[in-house]
Structures are given as C-alpha cells and as structure tokens.
Amino acid sequence: MRQSTRGRPVGRRPYARRRKKNRGCVTAVFIITIIALIIYGGFRLYGMIDDRLAAWGNELMQRQYPVKYESVVEKYADKYDVDKYLIYAVIRTESKFDQYAVSDAGAYGLMQIQEETASDCAKKLDMRLDLPDDLYQPDINIHIGTYYLSWLLERYDGSISVAVAAYNGGIGNVDEWLKSEEYSDGSGGLDNIPFSQTAGYVEGVNSSYEKYKELYNK
C-alpha cells in the first residue's frame, strides 16, 4: 500500500471511525427520547383514564345517593337548622325518594310520617292537614318531617343517632333505653339498640349521611 509523506496509508479515511461513533450516540439519544415520550404519553393516558374512571364512579355513587326536591329540602333545612344532607339521608332510608311510599306501619310519603305524628306537628306549626293525603305532597311531608327531626335533635342534645333512633323506634322506647344501663352509654347516647329494625335504620341513616357529605359537600 502506498504511504503518504506523514506515514499514513494513502486513501484511508482518518475520521471514519469517529464519525461512526457519533452516529451511534445520536441513534441512542433518539431511541431514549422516543422511549421517554412513550412513557410520558403512557402516564398522561393513564391519568386521563384514571380521571374518567373516578368521574364515572362518582356518577354511579350519585345515582345511588340522589339529591331530589332540593329547593324544598334546603328551605326547611335552613328554617329549622338541620343539615340538608341528614334530611336526604333520612328520605333515602325511609322511602328511597318515593313520594307515594306507604309502610306497613301506616307511615306516608318521602319521610314516612305517621298520621299521629303529623297531627301533633301540625298543631305546633298551626297547619291544617287533610290526612293522610297531604302527606304525599313533598312540601308538606318534608316540612313536617324536618320540623320533627329538628325537635328530636334538640330533645336529645344534638345526638343524630339517638334522634334518628327515636324517629324510627319511638320516643318512649328511646327514653327507656337511655335509662337502662344495658343500652345507654351513660352520657346521653346508646351503646346498643334492642330493636334490630331500629338498629339497622340508624346504621343506614348514618352511613347515607356520611356518603352524602362525601359526595356533595365539597
């Protein structure tokens, strides 16, 4: 092979190896960039899917815990200083928002009010009622039910569980339970409730109340 004056073979490309190395670096950077973009896009897509799943789950929960008769509920919640989410919880547990619901015990409407309770409350509120038909009217039913619930809350020092127990199981029964060492916690609350139906009712209202606050009180 013919030599050049500097001792290098004639015709050899002195920088060919270096250029090949540079092309390899560029290729590696390109691949790393593509991988990074794919990973980033994957996280963005995961975030979008996760947000949509959360929104879908929240929508499903709101269907199970609906908010209906809002103007009526808010009106009487403000009037009698009762948390509107507690009213929704009672309505959901009592009638599942069926304004024409009637129980075997003779309770009517959204908040399942008995005629005797409605008559007592109507006298205090100076209302004239055509019973039981008027109890199917949402405004009247929620008015009386919310007033009665507020009265129970005041009677039992703001204890939601005790007030709700009385709403379902009767004032006389709850007063007896509060006097009993077997059922009372000694501080105005109930350790346990002997009526399984009332115990389940209180648990249902409390659970619904917490769920309503979680879904809507934001």
HUTAPE-V806145 format. One record per residue. RES is the residue in three letters. OMEGA is omega in radians with two decimals (999 if undefined). Layout:
BEGIN
res = [RES & RES]
omega = [OMEGA & OMEGA]
END
This chain:
BEGIN
res = [MET & ARG & GLN & SER & THR & ARG & GLY & ARG & PRO & VAL & GLY & ARG & ARG & PRO & TYR & ALA & ARG & ARG & ARG & LYS & LYS & ASN & ARG & GLY & CYS & VAL & THR & ALA & VAL & PHE & ILE & ILE & THR & ILE & ILE & ALA & LEU & ILE & ILE & TYR & GLY & GLY & PHE & ARG & LEU & TYR & GLY & MET & ILE & ASP & ASP & ARG & LEU & ALA & ALA & TRP & GLY & ASN & GLU & LEU & MET & GLN & ARG & GLN & TYR & PRO & VAL & LYS & TYR & GLU & SER & VAL & VAL & GLU & LYS & TYR & ALA & ASP & LYS & TYR & ASP & VAL & ASP & LYS & TYR & LEU & ILE & TYR & ALA & VAL & ILE & ARG & THR & GLU & SER & LYS & PHE & ASP & GLN & TYR & ALA & VAL & SER & ASP & ALA & GLY & ALA & TYR & GLY & LEU & MET & GLN & ILE & GLN & GLU & GLU & THR & ALA & SER & ASP & CYS & ALA & LYS & LYS & LEU & ASP & MET & ARG & LEU & ASP & LEU & PRO & ASP & ASP & LEU & TYR & GLN & PRO & ASP & ILE & ASN & ILE & HIS & ILE & GLY & THR & TYR & TYR & LEU & SER & TRP & LEU & LEU & GLU & ARG & TYR & ASP & GLY & SER & ILE & SER & VAL & ALA & VAL & ALA & ALA & TYR & ASN & GLY & GLY & ILE & GLY & ASN & VAL & ASP & GLU & TRP & LEU & LYS & SER & GLU & GLU & TYR & SER & ASP & GLY & SER & GLY & GLY & LEU & ASP & ASN & ILE & PRO & PHE & SER & GLN & THR & ALA & GLY & TYR & VAL & GLU & GLY & VAL & ASN & SER & SER & TYR & GLU & LYS & TYR & LYS & GLU & LEU & TYR & ASN & LYS]
omega = [-3.11 & -3.11 & 3.05 & -3.14 & 3.13 & 3.07 & 3.11 & 3.09 & 3.14 & 3.09 & 3.12 & 3.12 & -3.00 & -3.07 & -3.09 & -3.10 & -3.14 & 3.13 & 3.10 & 3.11 & 3.12 & 3.11 & 3.09 & 3.11 & 3.13 & 3.13 & 3.14 & 3.11 & 3.14 & -3.13 & 3.13 & 3.12 & 3.13 & 3.13 & 3.14 & 3.12 & 3.12 & 3.13 & 3.13 & 3.12 & 3.10 & 3.11 & 3.11 & 3.13 & 3.11 & 3.13 & 3.12 & 3.13 & -3.13 & 3.12 & -3.14 & 3.10 & 3.12 & 3.13 & 3.12 & 3.11 & 3.12 & 3.11 & 3.11 & 3.13 & 3.13 & 3.04 & 3.12 & 3.13 & -3.03 & 3.03 & -3.13 & -3.12 & -3.01 & -3.07 & -3.13 & -3.13 & -3.10 & 3.12 & -3.08 & 3.02 & 3.10 & -3.08 & -3.06 & 3.05 & 3.08 & 3.12 & -3.10 & 3.14 & 3.03 & 3.10 & 3.10 & -3.13 & 3.11 & -3.14 & -3.13 & -3.10 & -3.08 & -2.96 & -3.03 & 3.06 & 3.05 & -3.06 & -3.13 & -3.14 & 3.07 & -3.13 & 3.09 & -3.13 & 3.11 & 3.06 & -2.95 & 2.92 & -3.01 & -3.09 & 3.04 & -3.09 & 3.09 & -3.06 & -3.12 & 3.11 & 3.14 & 3.13 & 3.13 & -3.13 & -3.12 & 3.11 & -3.14 & -3.12 & -3.10 & 3.13 & 3.02 & -3.07 & 2.97 & -3.02 & 0.01 & -2.98 & -3.09 & -3.13 & 3.03 & 3.14 & -3.08 & -3.10 & -3.13 & -3.10 & -3.13 & 3.08 & -3.11 & -3.12 & -3.14 & 3.08 & -3.13 & 3.12 & 3.12 & 3.12 & 3.11 & 3.11 & 3.10 & -3.12 & -3.07 & 2.98 & 3.05 & 3.14 & -3.12 & -3.10 & -3.13 & 3.13 & 3.14 & 3.08 & 3.12 & 3.10 & -3.10 & -3.00 & 3.12 & -3.11 & -3.11 & 3.14 & -3.11 & 3.12 & 3.10 & 3.14 & -3.13 & 3.11 & -3.04 & 3.08 & -3.11 & -3.04 & -3.08 & 3.06 & 3.09 & -3.13 & 3.11 & 3.11 & -3.13 & 3.06 & 3.08 & -3.09 & -3.05 & 3.10 & -3.09 & -3.14 & 3.13 & 3.10 & 3.10 & 3.12 & 3.14 & 3.11 & -3.14 & 3.13 & -3.14 & 3.13 & 3.12 & 3.14 & 3.12 & -3.13 & 3.10 & 3.12 & -3.14 & -3.06 & -2.96 & -3.07 & -3.07 & 999]
END
